[in-house]
Amino acid sequence: MANVVAICGSLRKGSFNRQLMNTSIELAPAGMTIKEAPSFAAVPVYNHDVQDSSGFPKEVEAIHQAILAADGVLIVSPEYNWSIPGGMKNTIDWLSRYKEVCFKDKPVCIQSAAGGLLGGSRMQYHLRMTLTAIEAQLFGKPEVLVTFAAKKFADGKLTDQPTIDMVKQQLAEFGKFIARVKV
Ligand SMILES: Cc1cc2nc3c(=O)[nH]c(=O)nc-3n(C[C@H](O)[C@H](O)[C@H](O)COP(=O)(O)O)c2cc1C
């Protein structure tokens, strides 16, 4: 059984990315469970002096432990100004400062939903760069990029069937990827 921890890059109550993450949690294939990671909402801005004087904030420690214990990570995030939302990037920066980096060798799958035509693709590529720097194992294809998000969700749920099918396919392949690369 692969246990996957999910992180949503948006803190917004009506977030399309949160709805997409919840869809993945519901659609997890046989042999996989997906559970949301502790929230990064209260993670302070990274400051090396704070790390030296007070250690890691408890909010960061909780996420660190959740990822360490997981077989894989699913990141579902919007794109902010062509890149990774600052709150999530800041959290990854904190996580990268542990002696044992929780993302090292960890299989990671990415999804995004955005208002426009590119579906968060630039965020996905930037996130791939950042996660490569901390030696995660990045799942490649199929990609899940939800374009024109407002048209694909209704009543708090993903309703667009081709997108639902893509999510199912991606999670099935991610499950195989985890089994193949698990250290
Ligand atoms: C600060 C900010 C920056 C944004 N920049 C982009 C962007 O670069 N590309 C894009 O496709 N959408 C951008 N958007 C629009 C988001 O795609 C849209 O608000 C989306 O619904 C956010 O995801 P959420 O619904 O999960 O919160 C931006 C939104 C915000 C709040």
The ligand as an SDF file (V2000), in Angstrom:
LIG
                    3D

 31 33  0  0  0  0  0  0  0  0999 V2000
   -1.1690   36.4470   -6.6920 C   0  0  0  0  0  0  0  0  0  0  0  0
   -1.7760   35.7690   -7.8770 C   0  0  0  0  0  0  0  0  0  0  0  0
   -1.0330   35.5760   -9.0150 C   0  0  0  0  0  0  0  0  0  0  0  0
   -1.5650   34.8840  -10.1040 C   0  0  0  0  0  0  0  0  0  0  0  0
   -0.7760   34.6220  -11.1770 N   0  0  0  0  0  0  0  0  0  0  0  0
   -1.2110   33.7700  -12.1280 C   0  0  0  0  0  0  0  0  0  0  0  0
   -0.3150   33.3040  -13.1450 C   0  0  0  0  0  0  0  0  0  0  0  0
    0.8390   33.6570  -13.2010 O   0  0  0  0  0  0  0  0  0  0  0  0
   -0.8090   32.4110  -14.0410 N   0  0  0  0  0  0  0  0  0  0  0  0
   -2.1060   31.9710  -14.0100 C   0  0  0  0  0  0  0  0  0  0  0  0
   -2.4820   31.1420  -14.8360 O   0  0  0  0  0  0  0  0  0  0  0  0
   -2.9720   32.4120  -13.0660 N   0  0  0  0  0  0  0  0  0  0  0  0
   -2.5520   33.2820  -12.1220 C   0  0  0  0  0  0  0  0  0  0  0  0
   -3.3970   33.6950  -11.1360 N   0  0  0  0  0  0  0  0  0  0  0  0
   -4.8190   33.3050  -11.1950 C   0  0  0  0  0  0  0  0  0  0  0  0
   -5.0240   31.9310  -10.6120 C   0  0  0  0  0  0  0  0  0  0  0  0
   -4.8390   30.9490  -11.6110 O   0  0  0  0  0  0  0  0  0  0  0  0
   -6.4490   31.7820  -10.0660 C   0  0  0  0  0  0  0  0  0  0  0  0
   -6.7150   32.8080   -9.1280 O   0  0  0  0  0  0  0  0  0  0  0  0
   -6.6650   30.4210   -9.4280 C   0  0  0  0  0  0  0  0  0  0  0  0
   -8.0370   30.2370   -9.1890 O   0  0  0  0  0  0  0  0  0  0  0  0
   -5.8770   30.3060   -8.1290 C   0  0  0  0  0  0  0  0  0  0  0  0
   -5.9520   28.9970   -7.6330 O   0  0  0  0  0  0  0  0  0  0  0  0
   -6.9600   28.5780   -6.4470 P   0  0  0  0  0  0  0  0  0  0  0  0
   -8.3420   28.6570   -7.0240 O   0  0  0  0  0  0  0  0  0  0  0  0
   -6.5630   27.1820   -6.1120 O   0  0  0  0  0  0  0  0  0  0  0  0
   -6.7770   29.5230   -5.2980 O   0  0  0  0  0  0  0  0  0  0  0  0
   -2.8950   34.4110  -10.0620 C   0  0  0  0  0  0  0  0  0  0  0  0
   -3.6510   34.6310   -8.8980 C   0  0  0  0  0  0  0  0  0  0  0  0
   -3.1040   35.2750   -7.8200 C   0  0  0  0  0  0  0  0  0  0  0  0
   -3.9330   35.4480   -6.5580 C   0  0  0  0  0  0  0  0  0  0  0  0
  1  2  1  0
  2  3  1  0
  2 30  2  0
  3  4  2  0
  4  5  1  0
  4 28  1  0
  5  6  2  0
  6  7  1  0
  6 13  1  0
  7  8  2  0
  7  9  1  0
  9 10  1  0
 10 11  2  0
 10 12  1  0
 12 13  2  0
 13 14  1  0
 14 15  1  0
 14 28  1  0
 15 16  1  0
 16 17  1  0
 16 18  1  0
 18 19  1  0
 18 20  1  0
 20 21  1  0
 20 22  1  0
 22 23  1  0
 23 24  1  0
 24 25  2  0
 24 26  1  0
 24 27  1  0
 28 29  2  0
 29 30  1  0
 30 31  1  0
M  END
$$$$
